[in-house]
Amino acid sequence: MKPALFAIAILGTGTALTLGMAPNAAAQMAVIDSANLGQNIQTAAQSVIAVAQLKAQLSQLEQTYQMFTNPTNILGMAAGMENQSIENPMPVANAMAGLVGGTTAPSGAAASYFNQNHVYAPTDGSTASAQLNANGNSIANIEGIASTNLTAIQQRMQELPNLEADLNAATSITQVDAINGRIAAESQFVQAQQAQAQNLQVLASEQVQSQQQQQKEQFVEDMTNASSDYSQAAAADNTGQ
């Protein structure tokens, strides 16, 4: 019998005793105090109801405790994002000088851009030819880095629905907090990637300025050498006369 129904039965019994036994007690001088007995039965019934309510509250508290204490593995969510090529696709900082400056030969995605854009590489060993080849490498390397960064962004976007599904299927506060924490961590990765892309853009812009400066320096060097050659030739002619 359920606690509530049991309590109602006890209350009914207590009322019957109170109504049915009182006249007999007065006539027969019974020792039992029926009024007090009925009150005790009502109190017991109320206690049964109170215990049932406490049990329900305890069960609810236990469920709440489980919601707050169940551990959640955030690395198991959207496992496809647990990839270095997505979290940090940019080359290490100390490699950027060679990549952007063109002293490092293109590889990976950069090699594809180099082969696509390349027309001719001079092999005379002159300073101008070496710089021309380095500039071609630089352009391809920058394109390759930007392309790799874009690929990482696209892969992250493909994995985001998995996090959304995890959040929708969460059954506890702990899981919701863990997923929100994972989303916050991914947001930090995205912000860092954006900052890296901005820095790459600055490097690419400065590389263009560097190439223009190189051309000016080469022009001045050529003019200086030509002037020196002309002066030497003129001096030789004067000496011969």
Order of alpha helices (4+ residues) and beta strands (2+ residues): alpha-alpha-alpha-alpha-alpha-alpha-alpha
